[in-house]
Amino acid sequence: MRTKICGITSYEDAMLAIDAGADALGFVFYDKSPRYVTPKQAKAMIEKLPPFVEKVALFVNEDADTIDTICQSVGATLAQLHFEASEELYQSLQIPHIKVIRAKSAEDILRFEHEYRLVDAYCEAYGGAGKRINLEWFEGVDCSKIILAGGLDSENVASLQAYGFYGVDVSSGVEASYGVKDATKVKNFIRNAH
């Protein structure tokens, strides 16, 4: 499974994740999140990163122009949309993007089933709250285009291998405190996911 370490707030944490083998890093551009970074902060980190790492910009309730402008200015390679956007917004984006399904039921995980998507457990707060999704929903489902998020950590990620998820996305499960990554948790998470 490919791995994304989300909620990166420092260059040191970005390099820690990369050195541990992360495929992607997530930068949160939602100002109500404790892991929020400004475009200026994100650009300063991203400019120094090595190549071949996906740099994902997370957005909530923004328009296409804002998403494209921020991604272009900071050097993000993919936008992650943590909100119910219109088809018009998806089609007008210039930057490659991934839709997020905040799943309330088993039927929800089948939305956009022909494209790569991130599936997270539904909660009132955007961006998740470390809440786990019901894994029974994925039994018998083709998970090869699903990136799973929500309530994951180094202890439970290996148990997901049987489902065949494309990838996993973690933030709070590898933190020492809000926005600060724990080196051992990050390394163990990525090792167990791979």
DOLO-983149 format. One line per field, with one value per residue: chain; residue in one letter; x, y, z of N, C-alpha, C in turn; residue number from 1. Coordinates in nm, 2 decimals, always signed. Example, Ala and Ser with C-alpha at 12.3 -4.5 7.8 and 13.67 -1.06 7.14 Angstrom:
// DOLO-983149
mol = [A / A]
type = [A / S]
n.xx = [+1.32 / +1.28]
n.yy = [-0.57 / -0.22]
n.zz = [+0.78 / +0.71]
ca.xx = [+1.23 / +1.37]
ca.yy = [-0.45 / -0.11]
ca.zz = [+0.78 / +0.71]
c.xx = [+1.32 / +1.29]
c.yy = [-0.33 / +0.00]
c.zz = [+0.78 / +0.79]
seq = [1 / 2]
***
This chain:
// DOLO-983149
mol = [A / A / A / A / A / A / A / A / A / A / A / A / A / A / A / A / A / A / A / A / A / A / A / A / A / A / A / A / A / A / A / A / A / A / A / A / A / A / A / A / A / A / A / A / A / A / A / A / A / A / A / A / A / A / A / A / A / A / A / A / A / A / A / A / A / A / A / A / A / A / A / A / A / A / A / A / A / A / A / A / A / A / A / A / A / A / A / A / A / A / A / A / A / A / A / A / A / A / A / A / A / A / A / A / A / A / A / A / A / A / A / A / A / A / A / A / A / A / A / A / A / A / A / A / A / A / A / A / A / A / A / A / A / A / A / A / A / A / A / A / A / A / A / A / A / A / A / A / A / A / A / A / A / A / A / A / A / A / A / A / A / A / A / A / A / A / A / A / A / A / A / A / A / A / A / A / A / A / A / A / A / A / A / A / A / A / A / A / A / A / A / A / A / A]
type = [M / R / T / K / I / C / G / I / T / S / Y / E / D / A / M / L / A / I / D / A / G / A / D / A / L / G / F / V / F / Y / D / K / S / P / R / Y / V / T / P / K / Q / A / K / A / M / I / E / K / L / P / P / F / V / E / K / V / A / L / F / V / N / E / D / A / D / T / I / D / T / I / C / Q / S / V / G / A / T / L / A / Q / L / H / F / E / A / S / E / E / L / Y / Q / S / L / Q / I / P / H / I / K / V / I / R / A / K / S / A / E / D / I / L / R / F / E / H / E / Y / R / L / V / D / A / Y / C / E / A / Y / G / G / A / G / K / R / I / N / L / E / W / F / E / G / V / D / C / S / K / I / I / L / A / G / G / L / D / S / E / N / V / A / S / L / Q / A / Y / G / F / Y / G / V / D / V / S / S / G / V / E / A / S / Y / G / V / K / D / A / T / K / V / K / N / F / I / R / N / A / H]
n.xx = [+0.08 / +0.05 / +0.17 / +0.05 / +0.15 / -0.01 / -0.10 / +0.14 / +0.36 / +0.61 / +0.94 / +1.12 / +0.96 / +0.85 / +1.08 / +1.14 / +0.92 / +0.96 / +1.22 / +1.15 / +1.01 / +0.77 / +0.52 / +0.37 / +0.30 / +0.09 / -0.05 / -0.22 / -0.47 / -0.68 / -0.81 / -0.93 / -0.82 / -0.60 / -0.37 / -0.32 / -0.14 / +0.00 / +0.00 / +0.25 / +0.41 / +0.39 / +0.50 / +0.77 / +0.86 / +0.80 / +0.96 / +1.21 / +1.21 / +1.29 / +1.28 / +1.02 / +0.82 / +0.49 / +0.31 / +0.06 / -0.22 / -0.46 / -0.80 / -1.09 / -1.41 / -1.34 / -1.31 / -1.26 / -1.06 / -0.92 / -0.81 / -0.65 / -0.48 / -0.34 / -0.22 / -0.05 / +0.11 / +0.25 / +0.37 / +0.24 / +0.14 / -0.09 / -0.44 / -0.65 / -0.98 / -1.17 / -1.45 / -1.80 / -1.81 / -1.92 / -1.99 / -1.91 / -1.71 / -1.51 / -1.45 / -1.35 / -1.11 / -0.76 / -0.54 / -0.43 / -0.65 / -0.80 / -1.09 / -1.27 / -1.44 / -1.66 / -1.76 / -2.08 / -2.22 / -2.22 / -2.28 / -2.18 / -1.91 / -1.89 / -1.92 / -1.80 / -1.66 / -1.51 / -1.28 / -0.97 / -1.00 / -1.03 / -1.12 / -1.29 / -1.39 / -1.71 / -1.74 / -1.84 / -1.65 / -1.43 / -1.18 / -1.14 / -1.12 / -0.96 / -1.12 / -1.24 / -1.33 / -1.60 / -1.47 / -1.60 / -1.75 / -1.60 / -1.56 / -1.55 / -1.55 / -1.39 / -1.10 / -0.89 / -0.86 / -0.89 / -0.80 / -0.74 / -0.85 / -0.86 / -0.85 / -0.63 / -0.32 / +0.02 / -0.02 / -0.26 / -0.25 / -0.13 / -0.31 / -0.48 / -0.39 / -0.51 / -0.73 / -0.66 / -0.62 / -0.54 / -0.39 / -0.29 / -0.38 / -0.26 / -0.27 / -0.32 / -0.27 / +0.01 / +0.13 / +0.30 / +0.20 / -0.06 / -0.01 / +0.27 / +0.49 / +0.57 / +0.86 / +0.92 / +0.66 / +0.59 / +0.78 / +0.72 / +0.46 / +0.48 / +0.65 / +0.49 / +0.27 / +0.38]
n.yy = [-0.12 / +0.22 / +0.51 / +0.80 / +1.08 / +1.30 / +1.64 / +1.78 / +2.01 / +2.11 / +2.14 / +1.96 / +1.74 / +1.68 / +1.58 / +1.37 / +1.19 / +1.14 / +1.02 / +0.79 / +0.66 / +0.75 / +0.80 / +1.02 / +1.35 / +1.55 / +1.87 / +2.10 / +2.33 / +2.45 / +2.66 / +2.62 / +2.40 / +2.23 / +2.17 / +2.34 / +2.52 / +2.81 / +2.93 / +3.05 / +2.93 / +2.66 / +2.67 / +2.73 / +2.50 / +2.30 / +2.38 / +2.29 / +2.02 / +1.68 / +1.53 / +1.32 / +1.28 / +1.30 / +1.59 / +1.70 / +1.91 / +2.00 / +2.09 / +2.26 / +2.36 / +2.55 / +2.76 / +2.68 / +2.85 / +2.94 / +2.71 / +2.61 / +2.83 / +2.84 / +2.59 / +2.60 / +2.81 / +2.72 / +2.49 / +2.24 / +1.91 / +1.78 / +1.82 / +1.77 / +1.72 / +1.79 / +1.81 / +1.83 / +1.89 / +2.06 / +1.91 / +2.08 / +2.23 / +2.03 / +1.98 / +2.22 / +2.25 / +2.30 / +2.17 / +1.84 / +1.63 / +1.48 / +1.32 / +1.33 / +1.10 / +1.12 / +0.89 / +0.77 / +0.55 / +0.20 / +0.22 / +0.46 / +0.43 / +0.34 / +0.54 / +0.73 / +0.51 / +0.44 / +0.59 / +0.70 / +0.75 / +0.91 / +0.76 / +0.83 / +0.82 / +0.94 / +1.25 / +1.53 / +1.74 / +1.87 / +1.69 / +1.48 / +1.30 / +1.12 / +0.90 / +0.57 / +0.39 / +0.16 / -0.15 / -0.37 / -0.28 / -0.29 / -0.54 / -0.77 / -0.57 / -0.40 / -0.26 / -0.14 / +0.12 / +0.28 / +0.50 / +0.47 / +0.64 / +0.76 / +0.70 / +0.54 / +0.38 / +0.28 / +0.04 / -0.08 / -0.07 / -0.28 / -0.48 / -0.42 / -0.51 / -0.73 / -0.63 / -0.50 / -0.22 / +0.08 / +0.27 / +0.43 / +0.68 / +0.89 / +1.10 / +1.21 / +0.97 / +0.93 / +1.12 / +1.32 / +1.54 / +1.78 / +1.84 / +1.78 / +1.54 / +1.21 / +1.04 / +0.76 / +0.65 / +0.73 / +0.59 / +0.32 / +0.31 / +0.34 / +0.13 / -0.10 / -0.06 / -0.11]
n.zz = [+0.00 / -0.08 / +0.09 / +0.26 / +0.45 / +0.63 / +0.72 / +0.75 / +0.90 / +0.93 / +0.79 / +0.88 / +0.97 / +0.72 / +0.59 / +0.76 / +0.71 / +0.44 / +0.44 / +0.58 / +0.39 / +0.28 / +0.03 / -0.03 / +0.08 / +0.29 / +0.30 / +0.48 / +0.40 / +0.54 / +0.75 / +0.99 / +1.10 / +1.33 / +1.21 / +1.01 / +0.75 / +0.62 / +0.28 / +0.22 / +0.42 / +0.34 / +0.09 / +0.14 / +0.26 / +0.06 / -0.15 / -0.08 / -0.08 / -0.19 / -0.53 / -0.68 / -0.49 / -0.40 / -0.35 / -0.17 / -0.15 / +0.08 / +0.08 / +0.20 / +0.11 / -0.09 / -0.39 / -0.74 / -0.86 / -0.64 / -0.53 / -0.75 / -0.78 / -0.53 / -0.52 / -0.75 / -0.67 / -0.44 / -0.52 / -0.51 / -0.61 / -0.63 / -0.56 / -0.28 / -0.21 / +0.04 / +0.06 / -0.04 / -0.36 / -0.66 / -0.98 / -1.18 / -1.05 / -1.01 / -1.28 / -1.37 / -1.25 / -1.28 / -1.17 / -1.10 / -0.92 / -0.62 / -0.51 / -0.19 / +0.00 / +0.25 / +0.44 / +0.54 / +0.52 / +0.39 / +0.12 / +0.04 / -0.01 / -0.26 / -0.43 / -0.71 / -0.81 / -1.02 / -1.03 / -0.87 / -0.53 / -0.20 / +0.10 / +0.39 / +0.74 / +0.82 / +0.99 / +1.19 / +1.19 / +0.94 / +0.76 / +0.92 / +1.23 / +1.35 / +1.35 / +1.30 / +1.01 / +0.92 / +0.86 / +0.75 / +0.55 / +0.33 / +0.25 / -0.01 / -0.20 / -0.47 / -0.39 / -0.51 / -0.60 / -0.39 / -0.13 / +0.19 / +0.49 / +0.83 / +1.16 / +1.15 / +1.24 / +1.34 / +1.46 / +1.36 / +1.08 / +0.92 / +0.92 / +0.72 / +0.48 / +0.35 / +0.21 / -0.02 / -0.06 / -0.25 / -0.12 / +0.20 / +0.43 / +0.68 / +0.97 / +1.25 / +1.38 / +1.38 / +1.53 / +1.78 / +1.90 / +1.81 / +1.48 / +1.50 / +1.42 / +1.52 / +1.52 / +1.55 / +1.53 / +1.27 / +1.11 / +1.18 / +1.10 / +0.82 / +0.75 / +0.83 / +0.67 / +0.42]
ca.xx = [+0.00 / +0.12 / +0.14 / +0.06 / +0.16 / -0.08 / -0.08 / +0.28 / +0.37 / +0.75 / +1.03 / +1.18 / +0.86 / +0.84 / +1.19 / +1.13 / +0.83 / +1.02 / +1.32 / +1.09 / +0.95 / +0.63 / +0.50 / +0.31 / +0.29 / -0.02 / -0.04 / -0.36 / -0.50 / -0.81 / -0.76 / -0.99 / -0.75 / -0.48 / -0.25 / -0.32 / -0.02 / -0.02 / +0.07 / +0.39 / +0.48 / +0.40 / +0.60 / +0.91 / +0.89 / +0.80 / +1.08 / +1.34 / +1.19 / +1.35 / +1.18 / +0.95 / +0.73 / +0.37 / +0.28 / -0.09 / -0.28 / -0.59 / -0.88 / -1.23 / -1.50 / -1.28 / -1.35 / -1.15 / -0.95 / -0.83 / -0.74 / -0.55 / -0.38 / -0.26 / -0.14 / +0.05 / +0.21 / +0.33 / +0.43 / +0.17 / +0.12 / -0.23 / -0.53 / -0.74 / -1.09 / -1.24 / -1.59 / -1.89 / -1.80 / -2.00 / -1.92 / -1.85 / -1.58 / -1.41 / -1.41 / -1.28 / -0.98 / -0.64 / -0.45 / -0.49 / -0.72 / -0.86 / -1.21 / -1.27 / -1.57 / -1.68 / -1.86 / -2.17 / -2.28 / -2.15 / -2.31 / -2.10 / -1.77 / -1.89 / -1.93 / -1.68 / -1.59 / -1.42 / -1.16 / -0.90 / -1.06 / -0.99 / -1.24 / -1.26 / -1.51 / -1.78 / -1.76 / -1.88 / -1.53 / -1.36 / -1.04 / -1.14 / -1.10 / -0.90 / -1.24 / -1.22 / -1.45 / -1.63 / -1.40 / -1.69 / -1.81 / -1.50 / -1.55 / -1.61 / -1.54 / -1.27 / -1.05 / -0.77 / -0.86 / -0.93 / -0.70 / -0.82 / -0.81 / -0.94 / -0.82 / -0.52 / -0.19 / +0.12 / -0.07 / -0.37 / -0.24 / -0.09 / -0.44 / -0.56 / -0.33 / -0.60 / -0.84 / -0.60 / -0.63 / -0.43 / -0.30 / -0.35 / -0.35 / -0.26 / -0.23 / -0.31 / -0.21 / +0.15 / +0.17 / +0.34 / +0.10 / -0.12 / +0.08 / +0.41 / +0.50 / +0.65 / +0.95 / +0.90 / +0.53 / +0.59 / +0.86 / +0.65 / +0.34 / +0.51 / +0.70 / +0.38 / +0.18 / +0.45]
ca.yy = [+0.00 / +0.35 / +0.59 / +0.95 / +1.13 / +1.42 / +1.74 / +1.82 / +2.15 / +2.16 / +2.08 / +1.84 / +1.64 / +1.63 / +1.49 / +1.24 / +1.11 / +1.10 / +0.93 / +0.67 / +0.59 / +0.80 / +0.83 / +1.15 / +1.44 / +1.63 / +2.01 / +2.14 / +2.47 / +2.47 / +2.74 / +2.57 / +2.28 / +2.26 / +2.14 / +2.44 / +2.59 / +2.91 / +2.90 / +3.09 / +2.82 / +2.54 / +2.69 / +2.73 / +2.35 / +2.22 / +2.42 / +2.22 / +1.87 / +1.61 / +1.49 / +1.19 / +1.28 / +1.37 / +1.70 / +1.71 / +2.02 / +1.97 / +2.20 / +2.25 / +2.46 / +2.66 / +2.75 / +2.62 / +2.94 / +2.95 / +2.58 / +2.62 / +2.94 / +2.80 / +2.47 / +2.64 / +2.90 / +2.65 / +2.37 / +2.12 / +1.83 / +1.72 / +1.88 / +1.68 / +1.80 / +1.74 / +1.87 / +1.80 / +1.99 / +2.03 / +1.85 / +2.19 / +2.26 / +1.93 / +1.99 / +2.34 / +2.25 / +2.28 / +2.08 / +1.71 / +1.63 / +1.36 / +1.35 / +1.26 / +1.05 / +1.11 / +0.78 / +0.75 / +0.41 / +0.12 / +0.26 / +0.58 / +0.40 / +0.30 / +0.66 / +0.76 / +0.39 / +0.42 / +0.67 / +0.70 / +0.84 / +0.89 / +0.73 / +0.86 / +0.80 / +1.07 / +1.32 / +1.67 / +1.82 / +1.83 / +1.64 / +1.36 / +1.32 / +0.99 / +0.81 / +0.46 / +0.35 / +0.02 / -0.22 / -0.47 / -0.22 / -0.31 / -0.68 / -0.80 / -0.45 / -0.37 / -0.14 / -0.10 / +0.27 / +0.35 / +0.54 / +0.47 / +0.73 / +0.76 / +0.61 / +0.45 / +0.40 / +0.17 / -0.09 / -0.14 / -0.06 / -0.40 / -0.56 / -0.37 / -0.57 / -0.82 / -0.56 / -0.45 / -0.07 / +0.14 / +0.34 / +0.47 / +0.82 / +0.91 / +1.22 / +1.21 / +0.84 / +0.93 / +1.25 / +1.34 / +1.64 / +1.84 / +1.89 / +1.74 / +1.40 / +1.12 / +0.97 / +0.62 / +0.62 / +0.74 / +0.48 / +0.20 / +0.31 / +0.31 / -0.01 / -0.19 / -0.05 / -0.17]
ca.zz = [+0.00 / -0.08 / +0.21 / +0.26 / +0.58 / +0.62 / +0.83 / +0.77 / +0.94 / +0.93 / +0.69 / +0.95 / +0.97 / +0.58 / +0.56 / +0.84 / +0.64 / +0.31 / +0.47 / +0.62 / +0.27 / +0.24 / -0.11 / -0.04 / +0.20 / +0.29 / +0.36 / +0.51 / +0.37 / +0.60 / +0.86 / +1.12 / +1.14 / +1.41 / +1.12 / +0.90 / +0.72 / +0.52 / +0.15 / +0.24 / +0.50 / +0.26 / -0.02 / +0.20 / +0.29 / -0.06 / -0.24 / -0.04 / -0.08 / -0.30 / -0.63 / -0.67 / -0.37 / -0.42 / -0.26 / -0.17 / -0.08 / +0.12 / +0.08 / +0.24 / +0.07 / -0.17 / -0.53 / -0.83 / -0.88 / -0.52 / -0.53 / -0.86 / -0.75 / -0.41 / -0.56 / -0.84 / -0.60 / -0.34 / -0.58 / -0.49 / -0.73 / -0.63 / -0.46 / -0.21 / -0.19 / +0.16 / +0.07 / -0.15 / -0.46 / -0.78 / -1.10 / -1.25 / -0.99 / -1.05 / -1.43 / -1.40 / -1.19 / -1.37 / -1.10 / -1.08 / -0.79 / -0.57 / -0.43 / -0.06 / +0.04 / +0.40 / +0.43 / +0.64 / +0.50 / +0.29 / -0.02 / +0.01 / -0.05 / -0.40 / -0.51 / -0.79 / -0.80 / -1.14 / -1.02 / -0.74 / -0.43 / -0.06 / +0.18 / +0.53 / +0.82 / +0.83 / +1.12 / +1.17 / +1.15 / +0.81 / +0.77 / +1.01 / +1.38 / +1.40 / +1.36 / +1.21 / +0.93 / +0.94 / +0.76 / +0.69 / +0.43 / +0.22 / +0.21 / -0.14 / -0.28 / -0.53 / -0.32 / -0.57 / -0.63 / -0.27 / -0.03 / +0.32 / +0.60 / +0.95 / +1.27 / +1.12 / +1.31 / +1.31 / +1.52 / +1.28 / +0.94 / +0.86 / +0.91 / +0.60 / +0.36 / +0.28 / +0.14 / -0.14 / -0.08 / -0.32 / -0.03 / +0.33 / +0.47 / +0.82 / +1.03 / +1.40 / +1.42 / +1.38 / +1.59 / +1.92 / +1.94 / +1.69 / +1.38 / +1.52 / +1.40 / +1.61 / +1.43 / +1.56 / +1.48 / +1.13 / +1.06 / +1.20 / +1.01 / +0.68 / +0.74 / +0.84 / +0.55 / +0.30]
c.xx = [+0.09 / +0.08 / +0.15 / +0.06 / +0.10 / -0.06 / +0.06 / +0.29 / +0.51 / +0.83 / +1.09 / +1.08 / +0.84 / +0.95 / +1.19 / +1.04 / +0.89 / +1.13 / +1.27 / +1.02 / +0.81 / +0.63 / +0.44 / +0.30 / +0.17 / -0.01 / -0.18 / -0.38 / -0.64 / -0.78 / -0.83 / -0.92 / -0.63 / -0.35 / -0.24 / -0.18 / -0.06 / +0.04 / +0.22 / +0.47 / +0.50 / +0.50 / +0.74 / +0.95 / +0.90 / +0.92 / +1.20 / +1.33 / +1.25 / +1.24 / +1.12 / +0.87 / +0.61 / +0.34 / +0.14 / -0.14 / -0.42 / -0.67 / -1.02 / -1.30 / -1.43 / -1.32 / -1.23 / -1.03 / -0.86 / -0.75 / -0.62 / -0.44 / -0.28 / -0.17 / -0.02 / +0.16 / +0.30 / +0.41 / +0.37 / +0.14 / -0.02 / -0.31 / -0.62 / -0.86 / -1.18 / -1.38 / -1.67 / -1.88 / -1.89 / -1.92 / -1.85 / -1.72 / -1.48 / -1.36 / -1.33 / -1.14 / -0.87 / -0.55 / -0.51 / -0.55 / -0.78 / -0.98 / -1.21 / -1.42 / -1.58 / -1.79 / -1.94 / -2.23 / -2.19 / -2.17 / -2.22 / -1.97 / -1.77 / -1.91 / -1.79 / -1.59 / -1.49 / -1.30 / -1.10 / -0.97 / -1.01 / -1.12 / -1.21 / -1.40 / -1.58 / -1.77 / -1.79 / -1.77 / -1.48 / -1.22 / -1.03 / -1.10 / -1.04 / -1.01 / -1.22 / -1.35 / -1.47 / -1.57 / -1.49 / -1.74 / -1.72 / -1.49 / -1.62 / -1.61 / -1.40 / -1.21 / -0.92 / -0.75 / -0.90 / -0.81 / -0.78 / -0.76 / -0.90 / -0.91 / -0.71 / -0.39 / -0.10 / +0.07 / -0.17 / -0.35 / -0.20 / -0.21 / -0.52 / -0.51 / -0.43 / -0.71 / -0.79 / -0.62 / -0.51 / -0.33 / -0.37 / -0.30 / -0.36 / -0.21 / -0.21 / -0.25 / -0.06 / +0.21 / +0.21 / +0.24 / +0.05 / -0.01 / +0.23 / +0.41 / +0.60 / +0.73 / +0.93 / +0.77 / +0.52 / +0.66 / +0.79 / +0.53 / +0.37 / +0.57 / +0.59 / +0.28 / +0.25 / +0.46]
c.yy = [+0.12 / +0.43 / +0.74 / +0.99 / +1.27 / +1.51 / +1.77 / +1.97 / +2.20 / +2.08 / +1.95 / +1.72 / +1.58 / +1.54 / +1.36 / +1.15 / +1.05 / +0.99 / +0.79 / +0.59 / +0.64 / +0.83 / +0.97 / +1.22 / +1.52 / +1.76 / +2.06 / +2.29 / +2.50 / +2.53 / +2.71 / +2.45 / +2.31 / +2.23 / +2.23 / +2.50 / +2.70 / +2.87 / +2.94 / +2.98 / +2.70 / +2.55 / +2.68 / +2.58 / +2.28 / +2.25 / +2.34 / +2.07 / +1.81 / +1.57 / +1.36 / +1.17 / +1.36 / +1.47 / +1.74 / +1.82 / +1.99 / +2.09 / +2.17 / +2.38 / +2.58 / +2.65 / +2.71 / +2.72 / +2.95 / +2.82 / +2.58 / +2.71 / +2.89 / +2.68 / +2.51 / +2.73 / +2.83 / +2.53 / +2.24 / +2.04 / +1.77 / +1.79 / +1.77 / +1.76 / +1.74 / +1.80 / +1.82 / +1.91 / +1.95 / +1.97 / +1.96 / +2.23 / +2.16 / +1.95 / +2.12 / +2.35 / +2.23 / +2.18 / +1.94 / +1.70 / +1.50 / +1.39 / +1.27 / +1.22 / +1.04 / +1.02 / +0.77 / +0.61 / +0.33 / +0.16 / +0.38 / +0.54 / +0.36 / +0.42 / +0.68 / +0.63 / +0.36 / +0.51 / +0.66 / +0.80 / +0.81 / +0.86 / +0.75 / +0.84 / +0.94 / +1.12 / +1.46 / +1.76 / +1.77 / +1.78 / +1.53 / +1.40 / +1.19 / +0.88 / +0.70 / +0.43 / +0.20 / -0.07 / -0.33 / -0.41 / -0.26 / -0.45 / -0.71 / -0.68 / -0.44 / -0.24 / -0.09 / +0.04 / +0.35 / +0.38 / +0.55 / +0.56 / +0.71 / +0.66 / +0.51 / +0.48 / +0.28 / +0.04 / -0.16 / -0.14 / -0.19 / -0.49 / -0.52 / -0.44 / -0.65 / -0.76 / -0.51 / -0.30 / -0.02 / +0.21 / +0.37 / +0.61 / +0.84 / +1.05 / +1.21 / +1.08 / +0.83 / +1.06 / +1.23 / +1.44 / +1.70 / +1.89 / +1.86 / +1.59 / +1.33 / +1.03 / +0.82 / +0.57 / +0.63 / +0.63 / +0.35 / +0.19 / +0.27 / +0.17 / -0.11 / -0.18 / -0.12 / -0.32]
c.zz = [+0.00 / +0.04 / +0.19 / +0.41 / +0.57 / +0.74 / +0.86 / +0.80 / +0.95 / +0.83 / +0.75 / +0.95 / +0.82 / +0.55 / +0.64 / +0.77 / +0.51 / +0.34 / +0.52 / +0.51 / +0.23 / +0.09 / -0.13 / +0.09 / +0.18 / +0.36 / +0.37 / +0.49 / +0.42 / +0.73 / +0.99 / +1.17 / +1.22 / +1.33 / +1.01 / +0.88 / +0.61 / +0.39 / +0.16 / +0.31 / +0.41 / +0.15 / +0.03 / +0.22 / +0.15 / -0.15 / -0.20 / -0.05 / -0.21 / -0.40 / -0.60 / -0.55 / -0.41 / -0.31 / -0.27 / -0.09 / -0.05 / +0.14 / +0.13 / +0.19 / +0.01 / -0.31 / -0.61 / -0.84 / -0.76 / -0.51 / -0.63 / -0.82 / -0.64 / -0.45 / -0.65 / -0.76 / -0.50 / -0.40 / -0.55 / -0.62 / -0.74 / -0.53 / -0.41 / -0.16 / -0.08 / +0.17 / -0.05 / -0.26 / -0.58 / -0.89 / -1.18 / -1.19 / -1.03 / -1.19 / -1.45 / -1.34 / -1.29 / -1.31 / -1.09 / -0.93 / -0.75 / -0.49 / -0.30 / -0.04 / +0.19 / +0.42 / +0.56 / +0.64 / +0.40 / +0.15 / -0.06 / -0.05 / -0.20 / -0.49 / -0.58 / -0.80 / -0.92 / -1.14 / -0.88 / -0.65 / -0.29 / +0.02 / +0.33 / +0.61 / +0.83 / +0.97 / +1.09 / +1.12 / +1.02 / +0.84 / +0.87 / +1.15 / +1.44 / +1.42 / +1.26 / +1.14 / +0.95 / +0.83 / +0.69 / +0.56 / +0.31 / +0.17 / +0.08 / -0.24 / -0.34 / -0.47 / -0.38 / -0.61 / -0.51 / -0.18 / +0.10 / +0.42 / +0.71 / +1.05 / +1.25 / +1.21 / +1.28 / +1.36 / +1.43 / +1.13 / +0.86 / +0.84 / +0.78 / +0.47 / +0.28 / +0.19 / +0.00 / -0.17 / -0.16 / -0.22 / +0.10 / +0.36 / +0.62 / +0.86 / +1.18 / +1.45 / +1.43 / +1.45 / +1.74 / +1.98 / +1.81 / +1.60 / +1.40 / +1.51 / +1.49 / +1.52 / +1.43 / +1.50 / +1.33 / +1.06 / +1.07 / +1.11 / +0.87 / +0.66 / +0.74 / +0.73 / +0.43 / +0.32]
seq = [1 / 2 / 3 / 4 / 5 / 6 / 7 / 8 / 9 / 10 / 11 / 12 / 13 / 14 / 15 / 16 / 17 / 18 / 19 / 20 / 21 / 22 / 23 / 24 / 25 / 26 / 27 / 28 / 29 / 30 / 31 / 32 / 33 / 34 / 35 / 36 / 37 / 38 / 39 / 40 / 41 / 42 / 43 / 44 / 45 / 46 / 47 / 48 / 49 / 50 / 51 / 52 / 53 / 54 / 55 / 56 / 57 / 58 / 59 / 60 / 61 / 62 / 63 / 64 / 65 / 66 / 67 / 68 / 69 / 70 / 71 / 72 / 73 / 74 / 75 / 76 / 77 / 78 / 79 / 80 / 81 / 82 / 83 / 84 / 85 / 86 / 87 / 88 / 89 / 90 / 91 / 92 / 93 / 94 / 95 / 96 / 97 / 98 / 99 / 100 / 101 / 102 / 103 / 104 / 105 / 106 / 107 / 108 / 109 / 110 / 111 / 112 / 113 / 114 / 115 / 116 / 117 / 118 / 119 / 120 / 121 / 122 / 123 / 124 / 125 / 126 / 127 / 128 / 129 / 130 / 131 / 132 / 133 / 134 / 135 / 136 / 137 / 138 / 139 / 140 / 141 / 142 / 143 / 144 / 145 / 146 / 147 / 148 / 149 / 150 / 151 / 152 / 153 / 154 / 155 / 156 / 157 / 158 / 159 / 160 / 161 / 162 / 163 / 164 / 165 / 166 / 167 / 168 / 169 / 170 / 171 / 172 / 173 / 174 / 175 / 176 / 177 / 178 / 179 / 180 / 181 / 182 / 183 / 184 / 185 / 186 / 187 / 188 / 189 / 190 / 191 / 192 / 193 / 194]
***
